[in-house]
Amino acid sequence: AVLDTSVKKEACSLGLAPTASTTAMLAMSDALAVCLLDLKNFKEKDFAFYHPGGLLGKRLTLKVEDIMRTGQANPVVNEERKVSQVLLKITQGRAGSATVVDRTGRLKGIFTDGDLRRHLETDKNLPMRKIKEVMTTNPTVVNKEMLAVEAMRILQEKKIDEVPVVDRNRRPVGLLDVQDLLKAGLV
């Protein structure tokens, strides 16, 4: 079979550099590749298997649990703690927020640097207040099994920088920051 991609004239004003002909060859190669994908029934999982290290492979395989922050880097505080104590915990974790839980360990809210700035202007007694009085309640959450690219979409859509990672019982197991997505090469 002959696939003729010849061109009558190159786009180069001198007629020397292969410009139109290389574009025609690229278009034909892409068309052949797409046809082969269909003929071989090539799926996303196949692409991820053969290209796990590249950006497209990462988008298909990288999960939240692979890049979320845990341990000290995931500040979790009880809702009865004072704002001043929570700020120290956030600083120790080098994070931009703390996940707030009740006495049973279930998620109650999140306290972010944005919450701090909003309340700091109007509340002189803020450091002594209980975190449950100034936190954001019912925050957006993700689960650890979710694809990282899906979590990135949620962060972008909601215009937030950090999100708690919770288990089925709404207990925090990690923290995902937009910076983690940057380091993973997804942004």
Secondary structure as the mmCIF struct_conf table of DSSP 4:
data_model
#
loop_
_struct_conf.conf_type_id
_struct_conf.id
_struct_conf.beg_label_comp_id
_struct_conf.beg_label_asym_id
_struct_conf.beg_label_seq_id
_struct_conf.end_label_comp_id
_struct_conf.end_label_asym_id
_struct_conf.end_label_seq_id
BEND BEND1 LYS A 8 LYS A 9
BEND BEND2 ALA A 11 CYS A 12
TURN_TY1_P TURN_TY1_P1 SER A 13 LEU A 14
BEND BEND3 GLY A 15 GLY A 15
BEND BEND4 ALA A 17 ALA A 17
HELX_RH_AL_P HELX_RH_AL_P1 ALA A 20 LEU A 39
TURN_TY1_P TURN_TY1_P2 LYS A 40 ASN A 41
HELX_RH_AL_P HELX_RH_AL_P2 GLU A 44 TYR A 50
BEND BEND5 PRO A 52 GLY A 54
HELX_RH_AL_P HELX_RH_AL_P3 LEU A 55 THR A 61
STRN STRN1 LYS A 63 LYS A 63
HELX_RH_AL_P HELX_RH_AL_P4 VAL A 64 ILE A 67
STRN STRN2 ARG A 69 ARG A 69
HELX_RH_3T_P HELX_RH_3T_P1 GLY A 71 ALA A 73
BEND BEND6 ASN A 74 ASN A 74
STRN STRN3 VAL A 76 ASN A 78
TURN_TY1_P TURN_TY1_P3 GLU A 79 GLU A 80
BEND BEND7 ARG A 81 ARG A 81
STRN STRN4 LYS A 82 LYS A 82
HELX_RH_AL_P HELX_RH_AL_P5 VAL A 83 GLY A 93
TURN_TY1_P TURN_TY1_P4 ARG A 94 ARG A 94
BEND BEND8 GLY A 96 GLY A 96
STRN STRN5 SER A 97 VAL A 101
TURN_TY1_P TURN_TY1_P5 ARG A 103 THR A 104
BEND BEND9 GLY A 105 GLY A 105
STRN STRN6 LEU A 107 THR A 112
HELX_RH_AL_P HELX_RH_AL_P6 ASP A 113 LEU A 120
TURN_TY1_P TURN_TY1_P6 GLU A 121 THR A 122
TURN_TY1_P TURN_TY1_P7 LYS A 124 ASN A 125
HELX_RH_3T_P HELX_RH_3T_P2 LEU A 126 MET A 128
BEND BEND10 ARG A 129 ARG A 129
STRN STRN7 LYS A 130 LYS A 130
HELX_RH_3T_P HELX_RH_3T_P3 ILE A 131 GLU A 133
TURN_TY1_P TURN_TY1_P8 VAL A 134 VAL A 134
BEND BEND11 MET A 135 MET A 135
STRN STRN8 THR A 136 THR A 137
BEND BEND12 ASN A 138 ASN A 138
STRN STRN9 VAL A 142 VAL A 142
TURN_TY1_P TURN_TY1_P9 LYS A 144 GLU A 145
BEND BEND13 MET A 146 MET A 146
STRN STRN10 LEU A 147 LEU A 147
HELX_RH_AL_P HELX_RH_AL_P7 ALA A 148 LYS A 158
TURN_TY1_P TURN_TY1_P10 LYS A 159 LYS A 159
BEND BEND14 ASP A 161 ASP A 161
STRN STRN11 GLU A 162 VAL A 166
TURN_TY1_P TURN_TY1_P11 ARG A 168 ASN A 169
BEND BEND15 ARG A 170 ARG A 170
STRN STRN12 PRO A 172 ASP A 177
HELX_RH_AL_P HELX_RH_AL_P8 VAL A 178 LYS A 183
TURN_TY1_P TURN_TY1_P12 ALA A 184 GLY A 185
#
